Amino acid sequence: MGIKAIVVLYVLAMVIVVVGVDILFFRHHLWARLFVNIGIVLVFVAFYLRFLKRP
């Protein structure tokens, strides 16, 4: 599997997690949803930079 396919799957997983958390926990809480979404994206970026980025 090429690196582009891995990145596409990684971004798709991130979108699924963000939408799932939004629907399950923060449907009616705008600011909490925004802050949690930013946190989730930062965790995904940190994981990508630590483990998946090529040196």
Order of alpha helices (4+ residues) and beta strands (2+ residues): alpha-alpha
